[in-house]
Amino acid sequence: MNIIKLDAIDSTNNYLKSLLNDKCIDDYTIVTAKFQKKGKGQMGGVWESEVSKNLMCSVYLSNSIIKLTDQFIINILVCLAIKKSLNKFNVPQLSVKWPNDIMSGKNKICGILIENIINMNSIQDIIIGIGLNVNQTEYKNLPNAISLKMINGKHYNIDEILFEIINDIKFYYKLLENGKQLQLYKQYKNSLYRINKPSMFRLANKELIPGYIKGVNEYGMLIIQMEDDVEKTFGLKQISLVN
């Protein structure tokens, strides 16, 4: 396992992509940073962090088994791996807010950004970006953010947490290699935030609709049971959870 530790960088995902342009790199090459100037979040969002307080890293995987049409399984295995790791550090009420935020109760503790490099209609390389709140205790303008230290009141070794996450990613990737894809989908469904609870959603046109989260389909689209009991599927840019 090759770990590249940086003091400051625009984005660990970008750094890994630049390495790929220059040379071949080994699976589970990891880039960590004490500070990211342009940390990326889902759909162009920004991930902000105090220096040296949180885990900000990117992990590289080459790909030979995941088809382009099945790429959401990467999100699934990473979410399940991080949830498994955080369980070891006694983080309560863990769930996955679709598609790939890790929650503790109603608060966000971790964000994930998967970037797939596609060549000739197949996934060639996978870059897994992880932003985990560890030792930071104040989050300006982020009222729903929480960290391990805020939860358990103690300082954590960030490298120790990173090693647990990498081992658990390897664990779930091995399940995938062994044909356990349906098992992973079932675990992900059972881990979903607000699964089977009455919830409110905002559509792309700003309309608010009530419904129940029932799971995801094979393309990672959210399945929602509407008021008339009809189930509909929505993509990431089509809907967001309000509460």
C-alpha positions in Angstrom: 0.0 0.0 0.0 1.6 3.2 -1.2 0.7 6.3 0.7 1.6 9.8 -0.5 1.2 12.4 2.2 0.9 16.1 1.2 0.6 19.2 3.3 -1.6 21.2 0.9 -3.1 20.4 -2.5 -6.0 21.6 -4.6 -7.7 18.2 -4.5 -6.4 14.7 -3.7 -8.6 13.3 -6.5 -7.0 15.7 -9.0 -3.5 14.8 -7.7 -4.2 11.1 -8.3 -5.5 11.8 -11.8 -2.3 13.7 -12.6 -0.3 10.7 -11.4 -2.2 8.5 -13.8 -1.4 10.8 -16.7 2.3 10.4 -16.0 2.7 6.7 -15.1 1.1 3.5 -14.0 0.3 3.3 -10.3 -0.5 0.4 -8.0 -3.9 -0.5 -6.7 -4.6 1.1 -3.3 -2.2 4.0 -3.9 -3.5 6.6 -1.4 -3.0 10.4 -1.5 -3.8 12.2 1.8 -3.6 15.9 2.5 -3.6 18.1 5.6 -5.5 20.7 3.7 -7.3 20.9 0.4 -7.7 24.2 -1.4 -10.4 22.9 -3.8 -11.7 19.8 -2.1 -14.5 18.3 -4.2 -18.0 17.3 -3.1 -20.9 15.7 -5.0 -22.3 17.6 -8.0 -19.6 20.3 -7.9 -19.9 21.0 -4.2 -16.9 22.0 -2.1 -15.5 20.0 0.8 -14.1 22.3 3.5 -11.9 21.3 6.4 -9.5 22.8 9.1 -5.9 21.9 8.6 -4.9 18.5 9.9 -8.2 17.9 11.6 -10.0 15.5 9.2 -9.3 12.6 6.9 -9.0 13.9 3.3 -7.8 11.2 0.9 -8.2 9.6 -2.4 -7.7 5.9 -3.2 -6.8 4.4 -6.6 -8.2 1.2 -8.0 -7.7 -0.3 -11.5 -10.7 -2.0 -12.8 -11.3 -5.2 -14.7 -14.5 -6.6 -13.3 -17.0 -3.7 -13.0 -19.0 -2.9 -16.1 -19.9 0.6 -17.1 -23.6 -0.1 -16.5 -22.9 -1.4 -13.0 -20.7 1.5 -11.8 -23.0 2.4 -8.9 -21.7 -0.8 -7.2 -18.5 1.1 -6.5 -20.4 3.7 -4.5 -22.1 0.9 -2.6 -19.0 -1.0 -1.6 -17.2 2.2 -0.5 -20.2 3.4 1.6 -20.5 0.0 3.2 -16.8 -0.1 3.9 -16.8 3.3 5.6 -19.9 2.4 7.6 -18.2 -0.8 8.8 -15.1 1.1 9.8 -16.9 3.7 11.7 -18.8 1.0 13.6 -15.4 0.0 15.1 -15.0 3.5 16.5 -18.4 3.4 18.2 -20.1 5.9 15.9 -23.9 5.6 16.6 -26.9 5.4 14.3 -24.9 5.0 11.1 -26.7 5.2 7.7 -26.1 6.1 4.1 -27.8 9.1 2.7 -28.3 8.4 -1.0 -26.2 8.3 -2.9 -23.0 8.4 -0.9 -23.0 10.5 2.4 -22.5 8.7 5.7 -24.7 9.9 8.5 -24.7 9.6 12.2 -28.3 10.1 13.2 -29.4 13.2 11.4 -25.8 14.6 11.0 -23.3 14.1 8.1 -20.0 12.7 9.2 -18.5 11.7 5.8 -18.8 12.5 2.1 -17.6 10.3 -0.8 -16.8 11.3 -4.4 -16.2 8.5 -6.9 -14.6 9.5 -10.2 -14.4 6.8 -12.9 -12.0 7.2 -15.8 -13.7 5.7 -18.8 -12.0 4.4 -21.9 -13.6 2.6 -24.9 -17.0 2.4 -23.1 -15.4 0.6 -20.0 -14.3 1.8 -16.6 -10.5 1.7 -16.7 -9.6 3.4 -13.4 -11.5 4.3 -10.2 -10.6 7.2 -7.9 -12.3 7.1 -4.5 -12.4 10.5 -2.7 -13.2 10.4 1.0 -13.7 13.4 3.3 -14.3 12.2 6.9 -14.9 14.5 9.8 -12.5 13.4 12.6 -11.1 15.9 15.1 -12.7 19.2 14.0 -15.4 20.5 16.4 -16.8 23.6 14.7 -18.3 23.8 11.2 -19.3 27.2 10.0 -22.5 27.4 7.9 -22.7 23.6 8.2 -25.3 23.0 11.0 -25.7 19.3 10.2 -22.0 18.4 10.2 -20.6 16.2 13.0 -17.2 14.6 13.7 -15.9 11.6 15.6 -14.5 13.9 18.3 -17.9 15.7 18.7 -19.6 12.3 19.1 -17.2 10.6 21.5 -15.2 13.5 23.0 -11.7 12.3 22.2 -8.9 12.9 19.8 -8.4 10.3 17.0 -5.4 9.0 15.1 -6.4 9.8 11.5 -3.9 7.2 10.0 -5.5 4.5 12.1 -8.9 5.3 10.8 -7.5 5.4 7.2 -6.0 1.9 7.5 -9.3 0.5 8.8 -11.2 2.1 5.8 -8.7 0.7 3.3 -9.0 -2.8 4.8 -12.8 -2.7 4.7 -12.8 -1.5 1.1 -10.6 -4.5 0.3 -13.1 -6.7 2.2 -16.1 -5.5 0.2 -14.2 -5.5 -3.1 -13.4 -9.2 -2.5 -17.1 -9.9 -2.0 -17.7 -8.2 -5.3 -15.0 -10.3 -7.0 -16.7 -13.4 -5.5 -20.0 -12.6 -7.1 -21.8 -11.2 -4.1 -23.2 -8.1 -5.9 -26.8 -8.8 -4.8 -25.7 -9.2 -1.2 -24.0 -5.7 -1.4 -27.2 -4.1 -2.9 -29.2 -5.6 -0.1 -26.8 -4.3 2.6 -26.8 -0.9 1.0 -30.6 -0.8 0.9 -30.9 -1.8 4.5 -28.4 1.0 5.4 -30.2 3.8 3.6 -31.0 6.9 5.6 -34.8 7.2 6.2 -35.6 3.9 4.5 -39.3 3.2 4.6 -40.0 6.4 6.6 -42.3 9.2 5.5 -40.1 11.8 3.9 -40.2 15.0 1.8 -38.3 15.4 -1.4 -37.5 18.3 -3.7 -37.6 17.8 -7.5 -35.4 19.6 -10.0 -38.2 22.1 -10.7 -38.3 22.9 -6.9 -41.6 21.1 -6.4 -41.9 19.3 -3.0 -43.4 15.8 -2.9 -43.9 13.3 -0.1 -42.9 9.7 -0.3 -41.0 6.7 1.1 -37.5 5.6 0.2 -37.7 1.9 -0.8 -34.2 1.3 -2.2 -32.1 1.7 -5.3 -32.2 0.0 -8.7 -29.3 -1.6 -10.5 -28.3 1.8 -11.9 -28.2 3.5 -8.5 -31.4 5.4 -9.0 -33.5 6.1 -5.9 -36.8 4.2 -5.7 -39.5 6.2 -4.0 -43.0 5.0 -3.2 -45.4 7.9 -4.0 -48.6 8.8 -2.2 -50.6 6.7 -4.6 -48.4 3.7 -3.7 -46.8 3.8 -7.2 -43.0 3.4 -7.1 -40.9 5.8 -9.2 -37.2 6.0 -9.8 -35.1 9.2 -9.8 -31.5 10.1 -10.7 -29.2 12.3 -8.7 -30.0 15.5 -10.6 -33.7 14.8 -10.5 -34.4 14.7 -6.7 -33.0 15.5 -3.3 -34.1 14.6 0.2 -35.5 17.5 2.3 -36.1 15.5 5.5 
